Amino acid sequence: MPAKVIPINPVKSWSFSRYSDYVKCPAFFKYKHIDRLTEPPNAAMQRGTDIHALAEKFVKGELKKLPSELSLFGEEFKRVRGETEKVVEESWAFKSDWSLTTWNDWNGCWLRVKMDLCYVNHEHGVAVPIDHKTGKCRDEEHAKYSEQLELYAIATLLQMPHVNMVSPRLWYLDHGVIYPDPEKEELEIPRKDLPKLQKKWEKKVAPMFKDTVFKPTPSVNACKWCHYRQSNGGPCTASRS
């Protein structure tokens, strides 16, 4: 009797965007990240890339004048540019035991985090990781935003061992919105919570690393805009319209 073939899961590493794609639809995740069926670029994606580049150049002092695209956060960008301890557009990477590694550690890297901006407020002893957004802040996405902030807080605590508190936030550059709203609440994550949060995320991503089927989870709203839907010439036959 021939030995039973055990399917091998092809997922070796993840990022928040990959995790989000898997949660949305495992089949979408497979087409995009495993089969590498790339989605065509669009104007919104290119604009996001361009604005990230402008923010990086301004904070680093490579641009003297604040670009108009960043004007709604003019005071914030000018203040951060003057901070003595900050990182801009860095790629952080971690092994499965949460130890640091490099972005291009193709065998050992387990998690990759793209940090747009992070500075240390020494007056209050708090690190502030920031992710730039060019879309709208949507109420129905708040749970997803909170997940991203939590993961970025973990990454910051690991990358900056001298910091004992992290206050992560999202900057919606086109609308002048900060999430969470600093006038209503401050999200602060202390170092003492790090082990608990690490275990929480290990549990969250475990299904992605165990999956060998990547079954589609069709829904009308998601399938309508999915590049891989059959009506768009894609491979997914489970899409709904």
Residue frames as a rotation matrix with the C-alpha (Angstrom) as fourth column:
MET 1
0.578 0.816 0.000 0.00
0.816 -0.578 0.000 0.00
0.000 0.000 -1.000 0.00
PRO 2
-0.131 -0.690 0.712 1.54
0.611 -0.622 -0.491 3.31
0.781 0.370 0.503 -1.04
ALA 3
-0.601 -0.156 -0.784 2.33
0.762 -0.409 -0.502 5.85
-0.242 -0.899 0.365 1.64
LYS 4
0.525 0.850 0.026 -0.21
0.842 -0.515 -0.161 8.61
-0.123 0.107 -0.987 2.06
VAL 5
-0.410 -0.640 0.650 0.94
0.723 -0.662 -0.196 11.88
0.556 0.390 0.734 0.56
ILE 6
0.161 0.400 -0.902 0.65
0.871 -0.488 -0.061 14.70
-0.465 -0.776 -0.427 3.07
PRO 7
0.606 0.110 0.788 0.03
0.605 -0.707 -0.367 18.08
0.516 0.699 -0.495 1.41
ILE 8
-0.354 -0.799 -0.486 2.71
0.930 -0.353 -0.097 20.67
-0.094 -0.486 0.869 2.12
ASN 9
0.733 0.583 -0.349 1.64
0.570 -0.808 -0.152 24.16
-0.371 -0.088 -0.925 3.02
PRO 10
0.194 -0.698 0.690 3.52
0.872 -0.200 -0.448 26.64
0.450 0.688 0.569 0.79
VAL 11
0.784 0.146 0.604 3.24
-0.042 -0.958 0.285 29.61
0.619 -0.249 -0.745 3.16
LYS 12
0.077 -0.859 -0.505 6.61
0.844 0.326 -0.425 30.43
0.530 -0.394 0.751 4.70
SER 13
-0.836 -0.372 -0.403 6.21
0.528 -0.743 -0.411 34.06
-0.146 -0.556 0.818 5.74
TRP 14
0.186 0.963 0.198 3.59
0.957 -0.223 0.183 36.74
0.221 0.155 -0.963 6.21
SER 15
-0.949 -0.263 0.174 2.91
0.218 -0.946 -0.240 40.42
0.228 -0.190 0.955 6.60
PHE 16
-0.574 0.798 -0.184 -0.19
-0.013 -0.234 -0.972 42.26
-0.819 -0.555 0.145 7.74
SER 17
-0.186 0.517 -0.835 -1.35
-0.933 -0.359 -0.015 42.72
-0.307 0.777 0.549 4.16
ARG 18
-0.678 -0.087 -0.730 -0.91
-0.422 0.860 0.289 39.00
0.603 0.504 -0.619 3.45
TYR 19
-0.919 0.366 -0.146 -2.78
0.328 0.505 -0.798 38.09
-0.218 -0.782 -0.584 6.61
SER 20
-0.385 0.804 -0.454 -5.60
-0.422 -0.591 -0.688 40.45
-0.821 -0.074 0.567 5.62
ASP 21
-0.335 0.210 -0.918 -5.80
-0.921 0.133 0.366 38.88
0.199 0.969 0.149 2.16
TYR 22
-0.875 -0.021 -0.483 -6.04
0.014 0.998 -0.068 35.41
0.483 -0.066 -0.873 3.69
VAL 23
-0.755 0.634 -0.164 -8.79
0.214 0.003 -0.977 36.47
-0.619 -0.773 -0.138 6.11
LYS 24
-0.290 0.647 -0.705 -10.71
-0.783 -0.584 -0.213 38.03
-0.550 0.491 0.676 3.23
CYS 25
0.839 0.511 -0.185 -10.50
-0.524 0.671 -0.525 34.90
-0.144 0.538 0.831 1.08
PRO 26
0.224 -0.797 0.561 -7.93
-0.151 0.540 0.828 32.06
-0.963 -0.270 0.000 1.22
ALA 27
0.426 -0.039 0.904 -8.33
0.814 0.453 -0.364 31.51
-0.396 0.891 0.224 -2.54
PHE 28
0.961 -0.087 0.262 -7.58
0.038 -0.898 -0.438 35.19
0.273 0.431 -0.860 -3.23
PHE 29
0.574 -0.783 0.239 -4.49
-0.594 -0.197 0.779 34.84
-0.563 -0.590 -0.579 -1.04
LYS 30
0.208 -0.481 0.852 -3.36
0.360 0.848 0.390 31.79
-0.910 0.225 0.349 -3.02
TYR 31
0.684 0.098 0.723 -3.83
0.729 -0.102 -0.677 33.39
0.007 0.990 -0.141 -6.43
LYS 32
0.923 -0.245 0.297 -1.99
-0.197 -0.963 -0.182 36.54
0.330 0.110 -0.937 -5.37
HIS 33
0.469 -0.757 0.455 0.80
-0.867 -0.298 0.399 35.34
-0.166 -0.582 -0.796 -3.10
ILE 34
0.085 -0.420 0.903 1.40
-0.155 0.890 0.428 31.68
-0.984 -0.177 0.011 -4.00
ASP 35
0.407 0.128 0.904 0.46
0.799 0.430 -0.420 31.46
-0.443 0.894 0.073 -7.67
ARG 36
-0.431 -0.613 -0.662 1.71
0.320 -0.790 0.523 35.04
-0.843 0.014 0.537 -8.10
LEU 37
-0.133 0.515 0.847 -1.05
0.968 -0.116 0.223 36.01
0.213 0.849 -0.483 -10.50
THR 38
-0.788 -0.349 -0.507 -0.33
0.516 -0.824 -0.234 39.71
-0.336 -0.446 0.830 -10.23
GLU 39
0.411 0.904 -0.116 -3.05
0.765 -0.411 -0.495 42.31
-0.495 0.115 -0.861 -10.28
PRO 40
0.045 -0.396 0.917 -2.53
0.819 -0.511 -0.261 45.14
0.572 0.763 0.301 -12.81
PRO 41
-0.746 -0.340 -0.573 -1.36
0.619 -0.670 -0.409 48.45
-0.245 -0.660 0.711 -11.34
ASN 42
0.291 0.851 0.437 -3.86
0.892 -0.407 0.199 51.27
0.347 0.332 -0.877 -11.07
ALA 43
0.022 -0.280 0.960 -3.76
0.147 -0.949 -0.281 55.00
0.989 0.147 0.020 -10.56
ALA 44
0.810 0.350 0.471 -4.72
-0.386 -0.286 0.877 54.81
0.442 -0.892 -0.096 -6.88
MET 45
0.815 -0.560 -0.147 -1.87
0.552 0.676 0.487 52.40
-0.174 -0.479 0.861 -6.11
GLN 46
0.013 -0.848 0.530 0.65
0.850 -0.269 -0.453 54.57
0.527 0.456 0.717 -7.94
ARG 47
0.289 0.160 0.944 -0.58
-0.168 -0.962 0.214 57.68
0.943 -0.220 -0.251 -6.17
GLY 48
0.994 0.083 0.068 -0.14
-0.085 0.226 0.970 55.96
0.066 -0.971 0.232 -2.82
THR 49
0.450 -0.892 0.026 3.43
0.891 0.451 0.050 55.02
-0.056 0.001 0.998 -3.74
ASP 50
-0.051 -0.465 0.884 4.19
0.544 -0.755 -0.366 58.58
0.838 0.462 0.292 -4.85
ILE 51
0.575 0.339 0.745 2.82
-0.353 -0.718 0.599 60.15
0.738 -0.608 -0.293 -1.66
HIS 52
0.929 -0.329 -0.169 4.76
0.332 0.542 0.772 57.72
-0.162 -0.773 0.613 0.53
ALA 53
0.118 -0.938 0.326 7.91
0.960 0.023 -0.280 58.79
0.255 0.346 0.903 -1.33
LEU 54
0.087 -0.023 0.996 7.14
0.093 -0.995 -0.031 62.49
0.992 0.095 -0.084 -0.76
ALA 55
0.913 0.293 0.285 6.58
-0.256 -0.135 0.957 61.89
0.319 -0.947 -0.048 2.96
GLU 56
0.673 -0.723 -0.153 9.87
0.722 0.600 0.344 60.02
-0.157 -0.343 0.926 3.22
LYS 57
-0.088 -0.756 0.648 11.84
0.800 -0.442 -0.407 62.76
0.594 0.483 0.644 1.48
PHE 58
0.330 0.253 0.909 10.30
-0.176 -0.930 0.323 65.52
0.927 -0.267 -0.263 3.59
VAL 59
0.994 0.075 0.075 10.86
-0.088 0.190 0.978 63.81
0.059 -0.979 0.195 6.94
LYS 60
0.470 -0.882 0.030 14.45
0.860 0.465 0.208 63.02
-0.198 -0.072 0.978 5.96
GLY 61
0.313 -0.321 -0.894 15.03
0.105 -0.923 0.369 66.67
-0.944 -0.210 -0.255 5.04
GLU 62
-0.565 -0.525 0.636 15.51
0.648 0.194 0.736 65.99
-0.510 0.829 0.230 1.35
LEU 63
-0.081 0.589 0.804 12.65
0.728 -0.516 0.451 68.38
0.681 0.622 -0.387 0.55
LYS 64
-0.945 -0.313 -0.092 12.72
0.295 -0.701 -0.649 71.82
0.138 -0.641 0.755 2.15
LYS 65
-0.620 0.782 0.065 9.12
-0.780 -0.623 0.065 72.68
0.091 -0.010 0.996 1.34
LEU 66
-0.544 0.518 0.660 6.20
-0.111 0.736 -0.668 70.58
-0.832 -0.437 -0.343 2.52
PRO 67
-0.968 0.231 0.098 4.49
0.152 0.228 0.962 68.98
0.199 0.946 -0.256 -0.51
SER 68
-0.522 0.837 0.167 0.87
-0.824 -0.545 0.157 70.03
0.222 -0.056 0.973 -0.97
GLU 69
0.003 0.515 -0.857 -0.15
-0.229 0.835 0.500 66.35
0.973 0.195 0.121 -0.83
LEU 70
-0.339 -0.227 -0.913 0.87
0.751 0.520 -0.408 66.34
0.567 -0.823 -0.006 2.85
SER 71
-0.619 -0.024 0.785 -0.61
-0.121 -0.985 -0.126 69.71
0.776 -0.173 0.606 3.78
LEU 72
0.461 0.875 0.147 -3.37
-0.333 0.017 0.943 68.32
0.822 -0.484 0.299 6.03
PHE 73
0.841 -0.274 -0.467 -0.63
0.537 0.525 0.660 66.89
0.065 -0.806 0.588 8.26
GLY 74
0.459 -0.686 0.564 1.76
0.083 -0.599 -0.796 69.82
0.885 0.412 -0.217 7.90
GLU 75
0.404 -0.282 0.870 2.30
-0.856 -0.453 0.251 70.42
0.323 -0.846 -0.424 11.61
GLU 76
0.854 -0.030 0.519 2.71
-0.245 0.857 0.453 66.71
-0.458 -0.514 0.725 12.33
PHE 77
0.769 -0.588 0.251 5.28
0.586 0.490 -0.646 66.16
0.257 0.644 0.721 9.57
LYS 78
0.350 -0.652 0.673 7.26
-0.235 -0.756 -0.610 69.24
0.907 0.055 -0.418 10.55
ARG 79
0.547 -0.099 0.832 7.30
-0.837 -0.045 0.545 68.12
-0.016 -0.994 -0.107 14.20
VAL 80
0.895 -0.189 0.404 8.40
0.121 0.975 0.189 64.59
-0.429 -0.120 0.895 13.34
ARG 81
0.683 -0.679 0.268 11.14
0.330 -0.041 -0.943 65.88
0.652 0.733 0.196 11.06
GLY 82
0.217 -0.597 0.772 12.65
-0.638 -0.686 -0.350 67.60
0.739 -0.416 -0.530 14.09
GLU 83
0.919 0.139 0.369 12.62
-0.378 0.577 0.724 64.48
-0.112 -0.805 0.583 16.28
THR 84
0.052 -0.999 0.017 16.05
-0.985 -0.048 0.163 63.15
-0.162 -0.026 -0.986 17.17
GLU 85
-0.805 -0.288 0.519 15.10
-0.264 0.957 0.123 59.45
-0.532 -0.038 -0.846 17.12
LYS 86
0.348 0.918 -0.191 13.03
-0.612 0.068 -0.788 58.29
-0.710 0.391 0.585 14.18
VAL 87
-0.680 -0.432 0.592 12.97
0.208 0.661 0.721 55.73
-0.703 0.614 -0.360 11.39
VAL 88
0.065 0.654 -0.754 11.50
-0.709 -0.501 -0.496 56.35
-0.702 0.567 0.431 7.96
GLU 89
0.669 0.318 -0.672 10.38
-0.731 0.445 -0.517 53.72
0.134 0.837 0.530 5.44
GLU 90
-0.492 -0.832 0.255 12.22
-0.866 0.499 -0.041 50.84
-0.093 -0.241 -0.966 7.08
SER 91
0.320 0.510 -0.799 11.66
-0.542 0.790 0.287 47.14
0.777 0.341 0.529 6.50
TRP 92
-0.253 -0.342 0.905 11.59
-0.955 0.241 -0.176 45.16
-0.158 -0.909 -0.387 9.75
ALA 93
0.175 0.244 -0.954 11.75
-0.530 0.840 0.117 41.37
0.830 0.485 0.276 9.79
PHE 94
-0.075 -0.075 0.994 11.31
-0.972 0.229 -0.056 38.67
-0.224 -0.970 -0.090 12.43
LYS 95
-0.797 -0.203 -0.568 11.80
-0.323 0.939 0.118 34.93
0.510 0.278 -0.814 12.73
SER 96
0.055 0.908 -0.416 9.09
0.025 0.415 0.909 32.61
0.998 -0.060 0.000 14.06
ASP 97
0.012 -0.090 -0.996 10.51
0.967 0.253 -0.011 32.99
0.253 -0.963 0.090 17.59
TRP 98
0.892 0.450 0.046 10.13
0.444 -0.890 0.105 36.78
0.088 -0.074 -0.993 17.16
SER 99
0.121 -0.911 -0.395 13.87
0.503 -0.287 0.815 37.38
-0.856 -0.298 0.423 17.06
LEU 100
0.513 0.045 -0.857 15.15
-0.483 -0.810 -0.332 39.99
-0.709 0.584 -0.394 14.61
THR 101
-0.033 -0.565 0.824 16.37
0.703 0.574 0.421 39.06
-0.711 0.593 0.379 11.17
THR 102
-0.741 -0.287 -0.607 16.69
-0.186 -0.780 0.597 40.74
-0.645 0.556 0.525 7.78
TRP 103
0.151 0.874 -0.463 14.07
-0.728 -0.218 -0.650 41.36
-0.669 0.435 0.603 5.11
ASN 104
0.342 -0.096 -0.935 15.89
-0.867 0.352 -0.353 39.12
0.363 0.931 0.037 2.63
ASP 105
-0.704 -0.440 0.557 16.38
-0.633 0.744 -0.213 36.18
-0.320 -0.503 -0.803 4.99
TRP 106
-0.199 0.698 -0.688 14.45
-0.867 0.202 0.456 33.91
0.457 0.687 0.565 2.63
ASN 107
-0.346 0.028 -0.938 14.84
0.130 0.991 -0.019 30.81
0.929 -0.129 -0.346 4.81
GLY 108
-0.702 -0.074 -0.708 14.38
0.686 0.198 -0.700 32.27
0.192 -0.977 -0.089 8.29
CYS 109
-0.935 0.344 0.089 12.14
-0.355 -0.919 -0.171 35.32
0.023 -0.191 0.981 7.93
TRP 110
-0.657 0.749 -0.089 8.62
0.748 0.632 -0.203 34.65
-0.096 -0.200 -0.975 9.25
LEU 111
0.506 0.821 -0.265 7.10
0.789 -0.565 -0.242 38.14
-0.348 -0.086 -0.933 9.53
ARG 112
-0.624 -0.637 0.453 7.82
0.759 -0.633 0.155 41.31
0.188 0.440 0.878 7.56
VAL 113
0.413 0.703 -0.579 6.64
0.787 -0.595 -0.162 44.75
-0.458 -0.389 -0.799 8.64
LYS 114
-0.268 -0.429 0.863 6.97
0.784 -0.617 -0.063 47.84
0.560 0.660 0.502 6.44
MET 115
0.111 0.245 -0.963 7.27
0.866 -0.499 -0.027 50.79
-0.488 -0.831 -0.267 8.80
ASP 116
0.494 0.139 0.858 6.41
0.682 -0.675 -0.283 54.09
0.540 0.725 -0.428 7.12
LEU 117
-0.102 -0.464 0.880 7.40
-0.272 -0.838 -0.474 56.24
0.957 -0.288 -0.041 10.08
CYS 118
0.641 0.261 -0.722 8.22
0.608 0.401 0.685 55.74
0.468 -0.878 0.098 13.73
TYR 119
-0.134 -0.684 0.717 9.57
-0.170 -0.697 -0.697 58.23
0.976 -0.216 -0.023 16.21
VAL 120
-0.135 0.002 -0.991 10.29
0.893 0.434 -0.121 58.23
0.430 -0.901 -0.061 19.93
ASN 121
0.446 0.339 0.828 8.69
-0.114 -0.896 0.429 60.91
0.888 -0.286 -0.361 22.07
HIS 122
-0.403 -0.744 -0.533 11.36
0.455 0.342 -0.822 61.07
0.794 -0.574 0.201 24.78
GLU 123
-0.631 0.225 0.743 9.35
-0.604 -0.743 -0.288 63.52
0.487 -0.630 0.605 26.87
HIS 124
0.301 0.847 0.439 6.71
-0.954 0.273 0.127 60.86
-0.013 -0.457 0.890 27.46
GLY 125
-0.552 -0.635 0.541 8.88
-0.631 0.742 0.227 57.78
-0.545 -0.216 -0.810 26.84
VAL 126
0.325 0.779 0.536 6.62
-0.022 0.573 -0.819 56.54
-0.945 0.255 0.203 24.05
ALA 127
-0.866 -0.487 0.112 7.40
0.065 0.113 0.992 55.20
-0.496 0.866 -0.066 20.58
VAL 128
0.128 0.931 -0.343 4.88
-0.329 -0.286 -0.900 56.24
-0.936 0.228 0.269 17.92
PRO 129
-0.797 -0.327 0.508 4.73
0.323 0.479 0.816 53.99
-0.510 0.815 -0.276 14.83
ILE 130
-0.025 0.758 -0.651 2.70
-0.436 -0.595 -0.675 55.51
-0.899 0.267 0.346 12.00
ASP 131
-0.515 -0.040 0.856 1.28
0.677 0.594 0.435 54.01
-0.526 0.803 -0.279 8.83
HIS 132
-0.702 0.222 -0.676 0.36
-0.431 -0.889 0.155 56.41
-0.567 0.400 0.720 6.03
LYS 133
-0.285 0.696 0.659 -2.97
0.721 0.609 -0.331 55.88
-0.632 0.380 -0.675 4.29
THR 134
-0.966 -0.030 -0.256 -4.28
-0.137 -0.783 0.607 57.57
-0.219 0.621 0.753 1.14
GLY 135
-0.532 0.845 -0.049 -7.81
0.419 0.313 0.852 56.16
0.735 0.433 -0.521 1.21
LYS 136
0.039 0.662 0.748 -10.74
-0.577 -0.597 0.558 56.84
0.816 -0.454 0.358 3.51
CYS 137
-0.956 -0.192 0.222 -11.05
-0.287 0.447 -0.847 55.83
0.064 -0.873 -0.483 7.14
ARG 138
-0.256 0.901 -0.350 -14.09
-0.434 0.217 0.874 53.56
0.864 0.376 0.335 7.09
ASP 139
-0.014 0.347 0.938 -16.15
-1.000 -0.007 -0.012 52.68
0.002 -0.938 0.347 10.15
GLU 140
0.890 0.454 -0.039 -16.66
-0.455 0.889 -0.042 49.09
0.016 0.055 0.998 8.95
GLU 141
0.485 -0.792 -0.370 -12.88
0.126 0.483 -0.867 48.59
0.865 0.374 0.334 8.86
HIS 142
0.420 -0.333 0.844 -12.11
-0.798 -0.578 0.170 49.63
0.432 -0.745 -0.508 12.44
ALA 143
0.864 -0.115 0.490 -11.49
-0.217 0.794 0.569 46.06
-0.454 -0.598 0.661 13.60
LYS 144
0.705 -0.626 0.332 -8.92
0.667 0.428 -0.610 45.63
0.240 0.651 0.720 10.83
TYR 145
0.409 -0.554 0.726 -7.26
-0.209 -0.831 -0.516 48.95
0.888 0.059 -0.455 11.72
SER 146
0.646 -0.115 0.755 -6.96
-0.763 -0.065 0.643 47.88
-0.025 -0.991 -0.130 15.35
GLU 147
0.889 -0.334 0.314 -5.34
0.310 0.942 0.126 44.61
-0.338 -0.014 0.941 14.30
GLN 148
0.522 -0.722 0.453 -2.75
0.508 -0.163 -0.846 46.42
0.685 0.672 0.282 12.21
LEU 149
0.399 -0.352 0.847 -1.93
-0.587 -0.807 -0.059 48.85
0.704 -0.474 -0.529 15.01
GLU 150
0.824 -0.059 0.564 -1.53
-0.463 0.505 0.729 46.00
-0.327 -0.861 0.389 17.47
LEU 151
0.776 -0.555 0.298 0.87
0.624 0.742 -0.244 44.15
-0.085 0.376 0.923 15.17
TYR 152
0.374 -0.649 0.663 2.89
0.248 -0.619 -0.746 47.31
0.894 0.443 -0.071 14.51
ALA 153
0.618 -0.133 0.775 3.12
-0.734 -0.452 0.507 47.89
0.283 -0.882 -0.377 18.25
ILE 154
0.885 -0.312 0.347 4.56
0.113 0.865 0.489 44.39
-0.452 -0.394 0.800 18.70
ALA 155
0.571 -0.684 0.454 7.11
0.727 0.164 -0.667 45.04
0.382 0.711 0.591 15.95
THR 156
0.426 -0.384 0.819 8.11
-0.241 -0.921 -0.306 48.37
0.872 -0.067 -0.485 17.51
LEU 157
0.775 -0.111 0.622 8.60
-0.618 0.070 0.783 46.88
-0.130 -0.991 -0.014 20.98
LEU 158
0.774 -0.510 0.376 10.83
0.477 0.860 0.182 44.19
-0.416 0.038 0.909 19.48
GLN 159
0.440 -0.599 0.668 12.77
0.685 -0.256 -0.682 46.59
0.580 0.758 0.298 17.28
MET 160
-0.048 -0.392 0.919 13.22
-0.308 -0.869 -0.387 49.19
0.950 -0.302 -0.079 20.03
PRO 161
0.068 0.068 -0.995 14.03
0.670 0.737 0.096 47.32
0.740 -0.673 0.004 23.27
HIS 162
-0.864 -0.442 -0.240 14.68
0.475 -0.559 -0.680 50.58
0.166 -0.701 0.693 25.14
VAL 163
-0.625 0.721 0.298 11.03
-0.593 -0.687 0.420 51.65
0.508 0.086 0.857 24.73
ASN 164
-0.966 0.259 0.016 8.42
0.166 0.665 -0.728 50.54
-0.199 -0.701 -0.685 27.27
MET 165
-0.038 0.989 -0.145 5.28
0.247 -0.131 -0.960 52.03
-0.968 -0.073 -0.239 25.71
VAL 166
-0.926 -0.185 0.329 4.00
0.350 -0.100 0.931 52.22
-0.139 0.978 0.157 22.13
SER 167
-0.085 0.908 -0.411 1.19
0.044 -0.409 -0.912 54.40
-0.995 -0.096 -0.006 20.78
PRO 168
-0.793 -0.277 0.543 0.56
0.493 0.234 0.838 53.34
-0.359 0.932 -0.049 17.17
ARG 169
0.048 0.842 -0.538 -1.64
-0.025 -0.537 -0.843 55.28
-0.999 0.054 -0.005 14.76
LEU 170
-0.171 0.024 0.985 -2.79
0.954 0.256 0.159 55.59
-0.248 0.966 -0.066 11.17
TRP 171
-0.449 0.012 -0.894 -2.57
-0.064 -0.998 0.018 58.88
-0.891 0.066 0.448 9.29
TYR 172
0.192 0.571 0.798 -5.18
0.885 0.250 -0.392 59.32
-0.424 0.782 -0.458 6.54
LEU 173
-0.624 -0.711 -0.325 -3.29
0.542 -0.693 0.476 61.92
-0.564 0.121 0.817 4.56
ASP 174
-0.756 0.355 0.550 -6.07
0.431 -0.362 0.826 62.84
0.492 0.862 0.121 2.11
HIS 175
0.217 0.972 0.091 -8.62
0.413 -0.176 0.894 63.57
0.885 -0.157 -0.439 4.83
GLY 176
-0.332 -0.433 0.838 -6.63
-0.499 -0.673 -0.545 64.86
0.800 -0.599 0.008 7.82
VAL 177
0.717 0.671 0.190 -7.83
-0.561 0.393 0.728 61.97
0.414 -0.629 0.658 9.96
ILE 178
-0.555 -0.825 0.110 -5.82
-0.713 0.402 -0.575 60.19
0.430 -0.397 -0.811 12.66
TYR 179
0.641 0.715 -0.278 -6.92
-0.456 0.646 0.612 56.75
0.617 -0.265 0.741 13.84
PRO 180
0.027 0.924 -0.382 -7.59
0.986 0.038 0.162 56.32
0.164 -0.382 -0.910 16.65
ASP 181
0.432 0.232 0.871 -8.82
0.257 -0.958 0.127 59.87
0.864 0.169 -0.474 17.19
PRO 182
-0.539 -0.761 -0.360 -6.34
0.564 -0.010 -0.826 61.37
0.625 -0.648 0.435 19.71
GLU 183
-0.657 0.351 0.667 -9.04
-0.555 -0.824 -0.112 63.70
0.511 -0.444 0.736 21.04
LYS 184
0.451 0.892 0.023 -11.19
-0.727 0.352 0.589 60.73
0.517 -0.283 0.808 22.04
GLU 185
0.954 -0.138 0.266 -8.73
-0.055 0.791 0.609 57.98
-0.295 -0.596 0.747 22.94
GLU 186
0.149 -0.958 -0.243 -5.04
-0.986 -0.124 -0.114 57.13
0.079 0.257 -0.963 23.02
LEU 187
0.944 0.073 -0.323 -4.05
-0.089 0.995 -0.037 53.61
0.319 0.063 0.946 22.12
GLU 188
0.125 -0.924 0.362 -1.11
-0.961 -0.203 -0.186 52.73
0.246 -0.324 -0.913 24.35
ILE 189
0.869 0.086 -0.487 0.44
-0.070 0.996 0.049 49.27
0.490 -0.009 0.872 24.46
PRO 190
0.516 -0.693 0.503 2.97
-0.832 -0.267 0.486 48.62
-0.202 -0.670 -0.715 27.26
ARG 191
-0.297 -0.756 -0.584 5.89
-0.812 0.522 -0.262 46.22
0.503 0.396 -0.769 27.00
LYS 192
-0.681 0.042 0.731 4.40
-0.551 0.629 -0.549 44.01
-0.483 -0.776 -0.405 29.71
ASP 193
0.384 0.915 0.124 1.65
-0.508 0.322 -0.799 43.05
-0.771 0.244 0.588 27.22
LEU 194
-0.094 -0.493 -0.865 4.13
-0.994 0.000 0.107 41.85
-0.053 0.870 -0.490 24.59
PRO 195
-0.933 -0.298 0.203 4.19
-0.292 0.955 0.057 38.09
-0.211 -0.006 -0.978 25.44
LYS 196
-0.254 0.927 0.275 0.40
0.188 0.327 -0.926 37.93
-0.949 -0.183 -0.258 25.51
LEU 197
0.462 0.433 -0.774 0.12
-0.585 -0.507 -0.633 39.73
-0.666 0.745 0.019 22.16
GLN 198
-0.484 -0.706 -0.517 2.75
-0.871 0.329 0.365 37.53
-0.087 0.627 -0.774 20.56
LYS 199
-0.859 0.225 0.461 0.81
0.114 0.960 -0.255 34.39
-0.500 -0.167 -0.850 21.52
LYS 200
0.122 0.967 -0.223 -2.39
-0.025 -0.221 -0.975 35.99
-0.992 0.125 -0.002 20.25
TRP 201
0.323 -0.042 -0.946 -0.89
-0.876 -0.392 -0.281 36.61
-0.358 0.919 -0.164 16.82
GLU 202
-0.815 -0.580 -0.003 0.72
-0.553 0.775 0.307 33.18
-0.176 0.251 -0.952 16.62
LYS 203
-0.505 0.725 0.468 -2.78
0.333 0.664 -0.669 31.77
-0.796 -0.182 -0.577 17.04
LYS 204
0.332 0.675 -0.659 -4.25
-0.330 -0.571 -0.751 34.18
-0.884 0.467 0.033 14.48
VAL 205
0.117 -0.363 -0.924 -1.86
-0.985 -0.162 -0.061 33.22
-0.128 0.918 -0.377 11.69
ALA 206
-0.530 -0.370 0.763 -1.69
-0.415 0.898 0.147 29.49
-0.740 -0.238 -0.629 12.45
PRO 207
0.402 0.735 0.546 -4.56
0.166 0.528 -0.833 28.58
-0.901 0.425 0.090 10.05
MET 208
0.783 -0.145 -0.605 -2.76
-0.591 -0.476 -0.651 30.33
-0.194 0.867 -0.459 7.20
PHE 209
-0.225 -0.970 -0.095 0.36
-0.973 0.218 0.075 28.23
-0.052 0.109 -0.993 7.77
LYS 210
-0.542 0.090 0.836 -1.62
-0.209 0.949 -0.237 24.99
-0.814 -0.304 -0.495 8.06
ASP 211
0.462 0.856 -0.233 -3.90
-0.411 -0.025 -0.911 25.50
-0.785 0.517 0.340 5.07
THR 212
-0.689 -0.643 0.335 -3.30
0.014 0.451 0.893 23.28
-0.725 0.619 -0.302 2.05
VAL 213
-0.185 0.741 0.646 -6.65
0.918 0.365 -0.156 23.84
-0.351 0.564 -0.747 0.28
PHE 214
-0.894 -0.140 -0.426 -7.17
0.086 -0.986 0.143 27.63
-0.440 0.091 0.893 0.28
LYS 215
-0.351 0.874 0.336 -10.90
0.932 0.359 0.041 27.33
-0.085 0.328 -0.941 -0.15
PRO 216
-0.760 0.109 0.641 -12.66
0.161 -0.923 0.348 30.41
0.630 0.368 0.684 -1.54
THR 217
-0.477 0.657 -0.583 -15.09
0.740 -0.058 -0.670 32.30
-0.475 -0.751 -0.458 0.67
PRO 218
-0.681 0.164 0.713 -17.23
0.558 -0.514 0.651 34.11
0.474 0.842 0.259 -1.90
SER 219
-0.153 0.690 -0.707 -19.33
0.656 -0.464 -0.595 37.14
-0.739 -0.555 -0.382 -1.09
VAL 220
0.604 0.503 0.619 -21.12
0.796 -0.335 -0.504 39.56
-0.046 0.797 -0.603 -3.38
ASN 221
0.959 -0.197 -0.202 -19.19
-0.172 -0.976 0.132 42.66
-0.224 -0.092 -0.970 -2.32
ALA 222
0.149 -0.979 0.139 -15.75
-0.326 0.084 0.942 41.08
-0.933 -0.186 -0.307 -2.29
CYS 223
-0.132 -0.190 0.973 -16.17
0.673 0.703 0.229 39.10
-0.727 0.685 0.035 -5.51
LYS 224
0.826 0.550 0.124 -17.52
0.472 -0.553 -0.687 42.11
-0.309 0.626 -0.716 -7.39
TRP 225
0.816 -0.552 -0.172 -14.12
-0.576 -0.805 -0.145 43.81
-0.058 0.218 -0.974 -7.26
CYS 226
0.368 -0.708 0.603 -11.88
-0.117 0.608 0.785 40.74
-0.922 -0.360 0.141 -7.21
HIS 227
-0.030 -0.494 -0.869 -9.37
-0.944 -0.272 0.187 40.64
-0.329 0.826 -0.458 -10.06
TYR 228
-0.889 -0.452 0.072 -9.42
-0.421 0.870 0.257 36.83
-0.179 0.198 -0.964 -10.02
ARG 229
-0.053 0.948 0.314 -13.18
-0.342 0.278 -0.898 36.40
-0.938 -0.155 0.309 -10.56
GLN 230
-0.327 -0.050 0.944 -14.19
0.634 0.728 0.259 34.23
-0.700 0.683 -0.206 -13.51
SER 231
0.684 0.685 0.250 -16.14
0.659 -0.434 -0.615 37.05
-0.313 0.586 -0.748 -15.18
ASN 232
0.724 -0.526 -0.446 -12.87
-0.511 -0.844 0.166 38.99
-0.464 0.108 -0.879 -15.34
GLY 233
0.612 -0.482 -0.627 -11.07
-0.459 0.429 -0.778 36.10
0.644 0.764 0.042 -16.98
GLY 234
-0.208 -0.709 0.674 -9.65
-0.966 0.039 -0.257 34.88
0.156 -0.705 -0.692 -13.67
PRO 235
-0.710 -0.226 -0.667 -9.34
-0.258 0.965 -0.052 31.34
0.656 0.135 -0.743 -12.33
CYS 236
-0.915 0.333 0.227 -11.93
-0.170 0.192 -0.967 31.56
-0.365 -0.923 -0.120 -9.53
THR 237
-0.693 0.700 -0.170 -15.14
0.078 0.308 0.948 29.73
0.717 0.644 -0.268 -10.37
ALA 238
-0.336 0.551 -0.764 -16.70
0.930 0.323 -0.176 30.33
0.150 -0.770 -0.621 -6.95
SER 239
-0.981 -0.129 -0.142 -17.12
0.156 -0.968 -0.195 34.08
-0.112 -0.214 0.970 -7.31
ARG 240
-0.067 0.995 -0.072 -20.52
0.911 0.032 -0.411 35.67
-0.406 -0.093 -0.909 -6.78
SER 241
-0.891 -0.173 0.420 -21.92
0.363 -0.826 0.430 38.61
0.272 0.536 0.799 -8.66
